[in-house]
Amino acid sequence: NPFAQDASMTTLVFGHKSPDTDSTGSAIVWSWFLSHHEPGAAEARVLGTPNTEALFVLNRWGFDVPPLLTEIAPGTPVVIVDTNNPAELPEGINKADIQGIIDHHKLVGGLETKGPIEITIRPVACTATLMYQLMGGHGGHAPEGIKGLMLSCILSDTLEFRSPTTTEVDRRIAQMLARELNVDIPSYAAEMFAAKSDVSAFSDAELLRMDSKEYNVDGVEMRVSVLETTSPGTVLARKASLMAAMDGVAKEDGADQVLLFVVDILKEEATLLVPNDLTRQIAEKSFGAKVSGDTVVLPGIMSRKKQIIPVLKVN
């Protein structure tokens, strides 16, 4: 097993900040797999409070939220999952002893390791899909809870196969896991998305940061936030206060602008909030949209990774 660790030190497994279902679930799945080979060798961590869908999923399959990781002592063995972007990882990540990276996002650069390591990045929709492949036969005899997490991660990241990032591999593994668990995918996914859509407890700033990633576009620092929901009206009813909170969030996070895309999972479209001229310009240049008010609907836009980030333009 290329990922076997020095048993004398606990390896910490974690994903990105603003943890979603895949980042939270995959950290638990991979720490189970490592510990399965090296007893006591690995533990999952989170870099923030998981979103409402991730919390629902953990509860459904009988897991506690992993402990919060705020800082890493130099030399700590770690495996990074569901990201390879230093901006989404703790300060001092390059002083840790990075043992492996398992991811399905584009290679960003900036991570540094102490020696040669295993890095696996594949163009699938979900880290858990990739982990199932890496486990070989071991995924098949994983406990029910671990299989449940993998299924949940895939349904979350593919939006129940609606997202354009979905591959046949994601679909096949999810359907196989669902059969083994005796789970009906449409009804379980609907429960997950209902949990994700319940954002009543969150402040505007928390909503803007909930599923958010940092990008530099044409020299402008963007915080690109996506809220995937089956109840877009609930979020859009708060659009005035959300737009009012954007400047403060941007300033605190060292960004020039927050972009908030409210993705309607069922209608398969996104609504972009347009608080100012810069955002209007970005919407028109990037998506060829005509913007007349403080929102613009973008039909078919579901995926930040595949449909938003690659086309973002300021000029």
C-alpha positions in Angstrom: 0.0 0.0 0.0 1.7 3.2 -1.2 -0.2 5.3 1.3 1.0 3.3 4.4 2.3 5.6 7.1 4.8 5.5 10.0 2.6 3.9 12.6 4.3 5.9 15.4 2.6 9.1 14.3 -1.1 9.8 13.6 -1.6 10.9 10.0 -4.2 13.7 9.8 -6.5 13.5 6.7 -8.5 16.6 5.7 -10.0 18.5 2.8 -10.6 22.2 2.2 -11.8 25.1 4.2 -15.7 25.6 4.1 -16.1 21.8 4.2 -18.8 20.3 2.1 -20.0 16.7 2.0 -17.2 15.4 -0.2 -14.5 17.2 1.7 -15.8 16.0 5.1 -16.9 12.5 4.0 -13.8 11.7 2.0 -11.5 12.6 4.9 -13.3 10.1 7.1 -13.3 7.5 4.3 -9.6 7.8 3.6 -8.7 7.8 7.3 -10.7 4.6 7.6 -8.8 3.1 4.7 -5.4 4.1 6.1 -6.3 2.8 9.6 -7.6 -0.4 8.0 -4.0 -1.0 6.8 -2.1 0.6 9.6 -4.2 0.4 12.8 -4.6 3.8 14.5 -2.5 5.4 11.9 -5.0 8.0 10.6 -7.7 10.4 11.8 -10.0 12.8 9.9 -10.1 16.5 10.6 -12.2 19.4 9.3 -11.0 23.0 8.6 -14.4 24.6 9.6 -18.0 23.7 10.4 -19.4 21.4 7.7 -22.4 22.6 5.8 -25.9 21.5 6.6 -25.9 18.7 4.0 -22.6 17.3 5.3 -24.0 17.4 8.9 -27.1 15.5 7.7 -25.0 12.9 6.0 -22.7 12.3 9.0 -25.7 11.9 11.2 -27.5 9.6 8.7 -24.5 7.2 8.6 -23.6 7.4 12.3 -20.5 9.6 12.3 -19.5 12.5 14.6 -18.1 15.6 13.0 -14.3 15.2 12.9 -12.3 17.5 15.3 -11.6 21.0 14.0 -8.0 21.6 12.8 -6.9 25.2 13.3 -3.1 24.8 13.0 -0.6 22.2 12.1 2.6 21.5 14.0 5.6 21.3 11.7 6.4 17.8 10.6 2.8 16.4 11.2 2.1 13.7 8.6 -1.0 14.7 6.6 -2.9 13.5 3.6 -4.8 16.2 1.7 -8.1 15.3 0.0 -10.5 17.2 -2.3 -8.1 20.1 -2.9 -4.5 20.9 -3.8 -4.9 24.6 -3.3 -2.8 26.2 -0.5 -5.4 29.0 -0.2 -7.9 26.4 0.9 -5.6 24.8 3.5 -4.2 25.8 6.9 -1.4 28.2 7.3 1.9 26.4 7.5 0.8 23.5 5.3 4.2 23.4 3.6 5.9 22.8 7.0 3.7 19.7 7.5 4.9 16.3 6.2 2.5 15.9 3.2 2.2 12.2 2.5 -0.4 12.2 -0.2 -2.9 14.2 -2.2 -6.1 12.8 -3.6 -8.2 15.2 -5.6 -10.4 15.9 -8.6 -9.7 19.6 -9.2 -7.2 21.3 -11.5 -3.6 21.5 -10.3 -3.1 24.9 -8.7 0.5 24.7 -7.5 2.2 26.0 -4.4 2.3 22.9 -2.2 5.7 21.6 -1.3 6.6 18.2 0.1 9.5 16.8 2.0 10.1 13.9 -0.4 8.4 12.1 -3.3 4.7 11.3 -2.6 1.7 9.7 -4.1 -0.5 12.3 -5.9 -3.7 11.1 -7.6 -5.8 13.7 -9.4 -8.4 12.3 -11.8 -11.1 14.0 -13.9 -14.1 12.5 -12.0 -16.8 14.5 -10.3 -16.0 13.5 -6.7 -13.0 12.6 -4.5 -14.9 9.6 -3.0 -15.3 8.1 -6.5 -11.5 8.3 -6.9 -11.0 6.8 -3.4 -13.2 3.9 -4.3 -11.0 3.2 -7.3 -7.8 3.6 -5.3 -9.0 1.1 -2.7 -9.2 -1.7 -5.3 -11.2 -4.5 -3.7 -11.2 -3.0 -0.3 -14.1 -0.6 -1.1 -16.4 -3.6 -1.5 -15.9 -4.8 2.1 -16.0 -1.3 3.7 -18.5 -1.0 6.6 -22.0 0.2 5.7 -21.3 3.7 7.1 -18.2 4.2 4.9 -20.1 3.1 1.8 -22.9 5.4 2.8 -20.4 8.3 3.0 -19.0 7.5 -0.4 -22.5 7.4 -1.9 -23.4 10.6 -0.3 -20.3 12.4 -1.5 -20.9 11.3 -5.1 -24.6 12.4 -5.0 -23.6 15.7 -3.5 -20.8 16.5 -5.9 -22.7 15.4 -9.0 -26.0 17.0 -7.8 -27.6 13.5 -8.3 -25.9 13.2 -11.7 -27.2 16.5 -13.0 -23.9 18.3 -12.9 -21.9 18.4 -16.1 -18.9 17.2 -14.1 -20.5 13.8 -13.7 -18.7 10.9 -15.4 -19.9 7.3 -16.0 -17.5 6.2 -13.3 -19.2 8.4 -10.7 -22.6 7.1 -11.8 -21.6 3.5 -11.8 -20.0 3.5 -8.4 -22.9 5.4 -6.8 -25.4 3.0 -8.3 -23.4 0.0 -7.1 -23.1 1.5 -3.6 -26.8 2.3 -3.5 -27.7 -1.3 -4.4 -25.4 -2.7 -1.7 -26.9 -0.3 0.9 -30.5 -0.8 -0.4 -30.8 3.0 -0.8 -33.2 4.6 -3.3 -31.1 7.3 -4.9 -33.8 9.8 -5.8 -35.4 9.9 -2.4 -32.1 9.9 -0.5 -30.7 12.7 -2.7 -33.9 14.7 -2.1 -33.3 14.4 1.6 -29.7 15.5 1.2 -30.7 18.5 -0.9 -33.4 19.5 1.5 -30.8 19.6 4.3 -28.5 21.6 2.1 -31.3 24.0 1.3 -32.1 24.8 5.0 -30.0 27.9 5.4 -32.3 29.7 7.9 -29.8 29.5 10.7 -26.9 31.2 8.8 -26.0 34.9 8.7 -25.5 36.6 5.3 -21.7 36.5 5.8 -21.9 32.8 6.7 -23.9 32.1 3.6 -21.5 34.0 1.4 -18.6 31.9 2.7 -20.4 28.5 3.0 -19.3 27.1 -0.4 -16.7 29.6 -1.5 -13.4 29.5 -3.3 -10.8 32.2 -4.0 -9.7 32.9 -7.6 -7.7 35.7 -9.3 -9.4 36.7 -12.5 -7.7 39.3 -14.7 -6.0 40.7 -11.6 -9.2 40.9 -9.6 -9.3 38.8 -6.4 -12.7 37.0 -6.5 -14.4 35.0 -3.8 -16.7 32.8 -5.9 -19.5 31.4 -3.8 -22.1 28.8 -4.9 -25.3 27.9 -3.0 -26.8 24.8 -4.4 -30.5 24.5 -3.4 -33.9 23.0 -4.2 -35.4 26.2 -2.7 -33.7 29.2 -4.5 -36.6 31.5 -3.4 -35.5 31.2 0.2 -32.0 32.5 -0.6 -33.1 35.1 -3.2 -35.6 36.5 -0.6 -32.5 37.7 1.2 -30.7 39.1 -1.8 -30.7 42.7 -0.5 -29.0 41.9 2.8 -26.7 39.4 1.0 -25.5 42.0 -1.4 -25.1 44.5 1.5 -22.8 42.0 3.3 -20.6 41.4 0.3 -18.2 44.4 0.7 -17.5 43.5 4.3 -16.9 39.8 3.5 -14.6 40.7 0.6 -12.6 43.2 2.7 -12.2 40.7 5.6 -11.1 37.9 3.2 -8.7 40.0 1.2 -10.9 39.9 -1.9 -12.0 42.6 -4.3 -15.4 41.1 -5.0 -17.8 38.3 -3.9 -19.7 36.6 -6.7 -22.7 34.6 -5.4 -24.3 32.0 -7.7 -27.6 30.5 -6.4 -27.8 27.1 -8.2 -31.4 25.8 -8.6 -30.7 22.0 -8.5 -34.1 21.0 -10.0 -34.4 23.7 -12.7 -30.7 23.3 -13.6 -29.9 27.0 -13.7 -28.0 29.6 -11.6 -29.0 33.1 -10.5 -26.1 35.5 -10.1 -26.5 38.4 -7.7 -25.5 41.7 -9.3 -24.7 44.3 -6.6 -22.6 46.7 -8.7 -21.1 47.6 -12.1 -18.1 45.3 -11.8 -20.3 42.2 -11.3 -22.5 43.3 -14.2 -19.5 43.6 -16.4 -18.3 40.1 -15.3 -21.7 38.6 -16.0 -21.9 40.2 -19.5 -18.3 39.4 -20.5 -18.2 35.9 -19.0 -21.7 34.5 -19.8 -22.9 36.8 -22.6 -25.8 37.7 -20.4 -27.8 40.9 -20.6 -28.2 42.3 -17.1 -31.0 44.8 -16.3 -31.6 44.4 -12.6 -29.8 43.1 -9.5 -29.9 39.5 -10.5 -29.4 37.5 -13.8 -30.5 34.0 -14.5 -27.9 31.8 -16.3 -29.7 28.7 -17.8 -27.8 25.4 -17.5 -25.1 26.7 -15.2 -24.6 24.2 -12.5 -20.8 23.7 -11.9 -18.3 26.3 -10.6 -15.5 24.0 -11.7 -16.6 23.4 -15.2 -18.9 26.2 -16.2 -18.1 29.2 -14.1 -14.3 29.4 -13.3 -13.1 28.6 -16.9 -15.2 31.4 -18.4 -14.8 34.2 -15.8 -13.6 37.4 -17.4 -13.4 41.0 -16.2 -12.2 42.8 -19.3 
